[in-house]
Amino acid sequence: MDAQVQAFFDDDTSTITYVVFEADGGECAVVDPVLDYDPGSGRTSTVSADRVIAFVQAHGLKLSWLLETHAHADHLSAAPYLRQRLGGTIAIGGAIRAVQGVFKTVFNLEPEFRLDGSQFGHLFAPDEVFHVGRLRMKALHVPGHTPADMAYVLESEAGETRLAFVGDTLFMPDVGSARCDFPGGDARALYRSVQKLLALPAQTRLFMCHDYPPDGRAPNWETTVAAQREKNIHLHDGVDEEAFVAMREKRDATLAMPALILPAIQVNIRAGELPPSESNGVRYLKIPVNTL
């Protein structure tokens, strides 16, 4: 059964949000929705999310799933806002518990902050099958960038893979692979996770979570397994695990932290909810000094 995919590119964070559905009037899922955030003023807005809402409503779709590929470090999630407006269940991989444990310590979060993932509506087990209307999807655990990364794979009724939303594992072939130096990241785990994706049928359509286009090309976010195996600058056929780990660790040592990592992580481990209001009715985001 074929699916339709509508992409929304966010210029500020280079993030792509997707709506996946079978046909107008049916059910849909939204993958990695973006909440606009201005770090200078600390203000949020919903311009990006409202574009998604307008599309869902224009096509008469019912939102069943809000799928997070991981707890993002480069944007705040708009999943709670979309759920409020359209319904649906916010879901992520069950390994989010490990990420919550790490960052509760980093941000010294309130004692009542739960480490069981219950902020999310559903926690996927590895290889768990779920449905978006009549579309059959599988939640594939692909750790490395973080311990909790998931790819969401759409399969035909016969079990053949048609497409996958790969999160922060692979980028477009001329960009390469995701960094692995965040707390809990692991370059060896990423290499093995990518091999799962590259073992999918050659014609499988792969949808990226980000694009950082080199050499002035326009942003692009769709490729195939065959193109990645042939041309990915970090993980094409013939690159072994030791070579990849050496390259990835050397490269990661030169990278600056994402501009929004501190506000984003503490929101996204809460399934996109802002921290609770303090006694004056204001919500605050913490900035740990000299920690990351």
C-alpha positions in Angstrom: 0.0 0.0 0.0 1.5 3.3 -1.1 1.8 6.3 1.1 1.9 10.0 0.4 4.5 12.2 2.1 4.4 15.9 2.5 7.5 17.6 3.7 7.9 21.0 5.5 11.4 22.4 5.7 12.2 24.8 8.6 14.9 27.2 7.5 15.9 28.3 11.0 16.8 24.7 12.2 17.2 22.9 8.8 14.6 20.4 10.1 12.1 18.6 8.0 8.7 17.8 9.4 6.6 15.1 7.5 3.0 14.3 7.2 2.5 10.7 6.0 -0.9 9.4 4.9 -2.6 7.0 2.4 -5.2 9.3 0.9 -7.3 12.4 1.6 -9.8 11.9 4.3 -7.8 9.1 6.0 -5.5 8.9 9.0 -2.1 10.5 9.1 1.1 10.7 11.2 3.3 13.7 11.7 7.0 13.1 12.1 9.3 15.5 14.0 7.1 18.7 14.3 8.9 22.0 15.0 8.0 24.7 17.5 9.5 28.0 16.6 11.7 29.4 19.3 13.6 32.7 19.5 16.6 32.3 21.8 17.2 36.0 22.1 13.7 36.7 23.6 12.8 33.3 24.9 9.6 33.4 23.0 7.9 30.6 21.2 5.5 30.7 18.2 3.7 28.2 16.0 4.2 29.4 12.5 5.8 26.2 11.4 3.3 24.0 13.2 0.4 26.0 11.8 1.5 25.1 8.3 1.3 21.5 9.2 -2.2 22.0 10.7 -3.4 23.8 7.6 -2.3 20.9 5.4 -3.9 18.2 7.6 -7.2 20.1 7.7 -7.1 21.0 3.9 -6.8 17.2 3.1 -9.4 16.1 5.6 -6.9 14.0 7.6 -7.2 12.6 11.1 -4.0 12.8 13.0 -3.3 9.5 14.8 0.4 9.6 15.6 2.9 12.4 16.5 6.2 10.5 15.9 9.5 11.8 17.4 12.6 10.1 16.0 14.5 11.2 19.1 14.8 14.0 21.7 16.1 16.6 19.4 19.0 19.0 20.2 18.3 21.5 17.5 14.7 22.4 17.8 11.8 22.3 20.3 9.0 19.9 19.5 5.5 21.2 18.6 3.9 17.8 19.3 1.8 19.0 22.3 0.5 22.0 20.3 -0.5 19.7 17.4 -2.1 17.2 19.8 -4.1 20.0 21.3 -5.3 21.2 17.9 -5.7 17.9 16.1 -5.5 15.0 18.6 -3.1 12.0 18.2 -0.7 10.2 20.4 2.9 11.5 21.0 5.3 8.6 20.6 9.1 7.9 20.8 11.4 5.0 21.4 11.4 3.4 24.8 15.1 4.2 25.3 14.1 7.8 25.9 14.2 6.7 29.6 18.0 6.6 29.4 18.2 10.0 27.8 15.9 11.4 30.5 18.2 10.0 33.2 21.3 11.6 31.7 19.7 15.1 31.3 17.8 15.1 34.6 21.3 15.2 36.1 22.7 17.8 33.6 19.8 20.2 34.2 19.3 19.3 37.9 15.6 18.9 37.1 12.9 19.0 39.7 12.8 15.8 41.9 9.3 14.9 40.6 10.5 14.8 37.0 9.8 11.2 36.0 12.4 8.9 34.3 9.9 6.4 33.0 9.0 8.1 29.7 5.4 8.6 30.8 5.4 12.1 29.5 4.9 10.5 26.1 1.7 8.8 25.1 3.4 5.7 23.7 6.9 4.2 23.9 7.9 2.0 21.0 9.7 -1.3 21.6 12.3 -2.2 18.9 10.6 -3.5 15.8 7.1 -2.8 17.1 4.5 -2.6 14.4 1.8 0.0 14.4 -0.6 1.4 11.8 -1.5 4.8 10.3 -5.0 3.9 9.0 -4.3 1.0 6.7 -0.6 1.8 6.4 1.6 -0.7 8.3 4.7 0.9 9.9 7.6 -0.5 12.0 9.5 1.3 14.7 13.2 0.5 14.2 15.6 1.2 17.0 18.7 2.9 15.5 20.9 4.3 18.4 24.1 6.1 18.0 23.3 9.8 17.6 21.5 9.3 20.9 20.5 6.1 22.7 16.8 6.5 21.8 16.9 7.2 18.1 14.2 5.6 16.0 13.5 5.2 12.3 9.9 4.7 11.2 9.6 2.3 8.3 6.6 1.8 6.1 6.0 -1.7 4.8 3.7 -3.2 2.3 1.1 -5.8 3.3 3.6 -8.4 2.0 6.3 -7.0 4.4 8.4 -5.3 1.7 9.8 -1.9 2.9 8.7 1.1 0.9 10.1 4.1 2.7 11.7 5.1 6.0 12.0 8.2 8.1 15.5 7.8 9.3 15.8 10.6 12.0 19.4 11.6 12.8 21.2 8.6 11.5 22.0 9.4 7.9 21.9 12.8 6.0 21.9 13.2 2.3 24.7 11.4 0.6 26.8 14.6 0.1 26.5 15.4 3.8 27.1 12.1 5.4 26.1 11.0 8.9 24.9 12.3 12.3 27.3 13.4 15.1 27.7 11.0 18.1 29.3 13.2 20.8 26.1 14.1 22.7 25.7 12.4 26.1 25.0 8.8 25.4 26.1 9.0 21.8 28.1 6.1 20.3 29.8 6.1 16.9 30.0 2.3 16.9 26.3 2.0 17.6 25.5 4.5 14.8 27.5 2.5 12.3 25.6 -0.7 13.2 22.3 1.2 13.1 23.0 2.5 9.6 23.8 -1.0 8.4 20.2 -1.9 9.3 18.9 0.9 7.1 21.3 0.1 4.3 20.2 -3.5 4.3 16.7 -2.4 3.3 15.8 -2.9 -0.4 17.8 -0.7 -2.7 14.7 1.2 -4.0 13.5 2.1 -0.4 12.9 5.8 -0.2 14.7 7.4 2.7 13.5 10.7 4.3 16.1 12.7 6.3 15.4 14.7 9.5 17.7 17.5 8.4 19.6 18.8 5.4 22.6 21.1 5.6 23.3 21.5 1.8 26.9 22.1 0.7 28.1 24.2 -2.2 25.0 26.2 -2.4 22.6 23.5 -3.6 19.0 23.8 -2.6 17.8 21.8 0.5 16.8 18.2 -0.3 15.6 15.5 2.0 14.7 12.4 0.0 17.1 9.8 -1.3 17.3 6.0 -1.6 19.1 3.1 0.0 20.9 2.6 -3.3 22.1 6.2 -3.5 23.3 6.1 0.1 25.3 2.9 -0.4 26.9 4.2 -3.5 27.6 7.9 -2.6 27.3 8.6 1.1 30.6 10.4 1.9 30.8 8.7 5.4 29.1 5.4 5.0 29.2 4.2 1.3 29.8 0.5 0.6 33.3 -0.5 1.6 33.6 1.8 4.7 34.2 -0.5 7.7 33.3 0.1 11.3 36.8 1.0 12.5 37.3 3.6 9.7 33.9 5.1 10.3 34.4 5.4 14.1 37.8 7.0 13.6 36.4 9.5 11.1 33.3 10.3 13.2 35.1 10.8 16.5 37.7 13.0 14.9 35.1 15.1 13.1 32.8 15.4 16.2 35.7 16.8 18.2 35.7 19.9 16.0 31.9 20.6 16.1 30.3 23.3 18.1 27.2 22.5 20.1 23.9 23.2 18.3 22.6 26.7 19.1 19.4 25.4 20.7 20.7 22.3 22.5 20.1 23.6 26.0 16.5 24.8 25.6 15.6 22.0 23.2 16.7 19.0 25.2 15.0 20.0 28.4 11.8 20.5 26.6 11.9 17.5 24.3 12.6 15.0 27.1 9.2 16.2 28.4 7.5 15.2 25.1 7.6 18.9 24.0 6.1 20.4 27.2 7.7 23.4 28.7 8.9 23.1 32.3 6.2 23.7 35.0 5.5 27.3 36.0 7.2 28.6 39.0 5.6 30.5 41.9 5.3 33.7 39.8 3.5 31.9 37.0 6.5 32.0 34.6 8.1 29.0 33.0 11.9 29.0 32.9 14.5 27.1 30.9 17.8 26.3 32.6 21.2 27.1 31.2 23.9 25.0 32.9 27.3 26.8 32.8 30.5 25.0 31.9 28.7 21.7 31.8 28.4 20.4 28.2 
